Amino acid sequence: MRTVHHWINGAAVAGTGTRKLPVFDPATGEQQAEIVAATAAEVRTAVETALGVFPSWRAASLSRRAEVMFRFRELVDANRKEIASLLSSEHGKTVADAGGEVARGLENVEFACGAPHLLKGGYSEQASTGVDVYSIRQPLGVVAGITPFNFPAMVPMWMFCNALVAGNTFVLKPSEKDPSVSLLLADLLRQAGLPDGAFNVVQGDREAVEAILADPDIQAVSFVGSTPVAKHIYETGTRAGKRVQALGGAKNHMVVLPDADVNSAADAAVSAGYGSAGERCMAISVVVAVGAVADPLVDAIRERIGRIRTGPASDPDAEMGPLISREHRDKVAGYLASPGAAEVVVDGRQSDVSNQPGFFLAPSLVDKVPTDSPLYTDEIFGPVLSVTRVDTYAEALELVNDNPYGNGTAIFTRDGGVARQFQYDVVCGMVGVNVPVPVPVAYYSFGGWKASLFGDLHMYGPDGLAFYTRTKVVTSRWPDPATSEVDLGFPKVR
């Protein structure tokens, strides 16, 4: 049985703990590897290693740090296929989908390459007579990332690229469900010239997470996962004095107005609802059909579902793979078993692929879903697309704004005025206009509102650099002895 190791001080390190966690092949249902869960002592070793190298890495010039990111970018690009294949084998997504994940991760590396410009402060000459004021941005120290199973390459790159280029050192706790990509990325960072110990990986589960949250030398924690865990991470980390950004769950709505092009809307709903088997925090999970568009839209989505090929990543024609685990597949399928007042239009459990080995569930479509149904209220995180019908735009907007989540939403319409009003009124962090998955490019920032984000700053982009740095303001005067005097009054600008 293959063992997935930790990565500490620039090398793979075998775990010393007694608890072993399985890593499955979602396409076959068989165990393919195991990790030895990190103990609190091993997490502490990783932190001490990162702490030891922090002074020298912080002292490295901006051009040196950017050079490492440029080299890392080239290595990731050269190893796209290997990264995609490895993450596909443990996550289950198709290789093409995995390749897209690597490409979006690369955008974040490229953004970090611009750090010498992005980390500039400000300078005000003669703010007062003979006094200059300027600001500088400095790293925090040792920071940590706790990342989810659904994007084992991209989400870590959201975090560590900005953190490292800003002069911090990093401890990553990847998902125990698909951990191997983290070691490949660690080795590529080593090859790029990152000093040993500046980037460390601890494999494990909740025990490792709690050790990270409790460690006094970790200054900041970034997290992506479910809302209950995000809330725990935020509350525990901030109570310990850490800076925390914790991205939680989602229930992304796609509002389709009567004037929308039905075929385009159906293409978008299917793409955004079933891509990566619905295991995306930005997946469309609810289509809000307004007025007369409902019937033709449901028919168009049903027709397209019939053409989706579900299968293992080894099938070059497969468009959608399995879910991450047997337990999760069964939980998602359970929503179809008890639909309540809703109407199951396409039941993925009845597909031949759902009866094959592995954790497969074919795409499913449920119509006329009431807002008190678990199909609507729960974050299903699987290939189940719900349709909720309303009569007016106002009802659709109210539906989106009343939802406890506020990660992403989209509107499909040909009316520019309505689209502009929607982006103004909707209570949500990321909005798409005729774009179903409005994930920002890397030079903006990613983050939701309401129960989808705990913390003040979004992830990657400008907010990411702000999160991993703190501002120091210097007020400077070179005094002329002839004008020096004692003044006990409040400092004034003269």
Helices and strands as residue ranges (DSSP letters): E 2-4, E 6-8, E 11-13, E 20-25, E 30-36, H 40-59, H 62-78, H 80-91, H 95-112, H 115-118, E 123-128, E 131-139, E 142-146, H 154-165, E 169-173, H 180-191, E 199-201, H 206-214, E 218-224, H 227-239, E 243-247, E 252-256, H 262-274, G 275-278, E 284-290, G 291-293, H 294-305, H 326-337, E 343-346, G 348-350, G 352-355, E 364-367, H 374-377, E 384-390, H 393-402, E 405-406, E 408-412, H 416-425, E 430-433, E 449-450, E 453-454, H 461-467, E 469-477, G 481-483
